[in-house]
Amino acid sequence: MKKKITIIGAGPSGLAVAYGLSVNGATDIQIIEKESESGGFSRTLTYNNYYFDIGPHKLSPLFPEVIDTLRAKLNIELLEKPNYHGVLYNSYVYTYPPNLKEICTAPTITEILLFGYSWIVTKLRRVITFDEPDADLKNSLTKIFGKRFCDKILFQMIEKVWGNHTMHPDFYNTRFSNLSLFGSVWKKILKKKSIHSNSIYYPVHGFGDICRAFEIYLKKNNVKFNFNTTIDSIRCSNPSSLAGPYTIAIRNNSIENTIHSDCIISTVSNRNLIDNLTRSTEMPELKKLSNSFVSRMLRLGIIIVTGFHLLYRNIIVPEKKYMFNRIAEMNHYADLNYPENETLLMLDVICEPASIIGSLKKADFEQALLADALKLKWFSEAQVKMCFSLDFNDAYPVMSIERYQAQKELEKKLINSDIYLCGREAASDYNNLHNAVAKGFLVADYLSGKIGEAEYNARSLKIGRFPILD
């Protein structure tokens, strides 16, 4: 493989595709990264001598190629952790799925009866009217779970994480098609296994271990990293087909430079890629697609408390009365040498930048977040040692119908080009490192000729798209 290859983004998918290409014989690889270090959303950060990841990721045993590479080839020590978490509902934290002890309480039995009644009414109405599943997410889920369960839990969580109910059928049919309200209860009673593992893996010192190991390997194999570097424009030799070679205008600390490349692998947002392609050349049809790739921001809150631990590694918080959708304890994941009796909690707040929460000034947001967390009554304000936050733009693609249609259209426009998509939007919104690395390996195998187009397309659709079964 003699092509000059440029990878945009040094996150896990960018590092993985560079690794795969290098292993398969590529010798001229450059990586462009706007930050000062590799890792993207899988970096391990530090603040006032506290180390933490950008939200709790995980590594699943269901991706053996990824696990084997990290352990055997990159010598990364992985901790095995139980794959369990909780769900906060009506001020009570349930295990997921709930166990029989939790079910056999008066408040829970009452809710189950109400959920069950709503579910039965929905099912009877569907039978009587010969109703068929339709292409609307909200209606489809109501028919599966009943109106009460959807209104109380599912719809609130969907709005908090994905931003709307108008998702493309390709996405929600895969994610939700195998679910039923009582299915997880029966699985629990019958001890029936699902496709999900009972364990997860986590690097001993956070996900930064993985990014550093990839980077060390790649530098030893002459892969060039361009940190603190932004792209001014990407010029195609043939703008009509977007075919290469490509001229990439970059800027590093106000110093301008140019990279010539035969092949571009993009791991950044599609909007970012399109903006770079259309900045120097008029491409109105391509530019029009940019507006469909809307992303939400992550405002990651960190609260350090004393004398408290979560019952679970993370707790899902679907109810809209709380601004955060998840609270996780970093102590449960990795060994980051926190002082004794101190716990680092991570609270995910996903929102539009222009929303009320998104537009709050940093200090005001942190004050509101802490007040929200204290409403849980799990710990007192006197136990809080520190509260701070970090903002990350383009963190969560909005799962709209327009976005999926634009994705398909973009892929068609790139079909005769030498530009390949390897970011979250090209893999149906994966949000764990195992998905990102698996996508990177897959792209590398395809470009190296190890797999054909049909196998690449079939496997690419599955990455990040495990149906939720329990």
Buried (B, 14 or more C-beta within 10 A) or exposed (E): BEBBBBBBBBBBBBBBBBBBBBBBEBBBBBBBBBBEBBBBBBBBBEEEEBBBBBBBBBBBBBBEEBBEBBEEEBEBEBBEBEBBBBBBBEEEBBBBBBEEEEBEEEEBEEBBEBBBEBBEEBBEEBEEEEEEEEEBBBBBBBBBBBBBBBEBBBBBBBBBBBBEBBBBBBBBBBBBBBBEBEBBBEBBEEEEEBEBEEBBBBBEBBBBBBBBBBBEBBEEBEBEBBBEBEBBBBBBEEBEBBBBBBBBBBBBEEEEEEBEBBBBBBBBBBBBBBBBBBBBBEBEEBBEBBEBBBBBBBBBBBBBBBEBBBEBBBBBBBBEEBBBBBBBBBBBBBBBEBEEEBBBBBBBBBBBBEEEBBEBEEEEBBEBBBEBBBEBEBBEEEBBBEBBBBBBEBBBBBBBBBBBEBBEBBEEBBEEBBBBBBBBBBBBBBBBBBBBBBBBBBBBBBBBEEBEEEEBEEBBEBBBBBEBBB
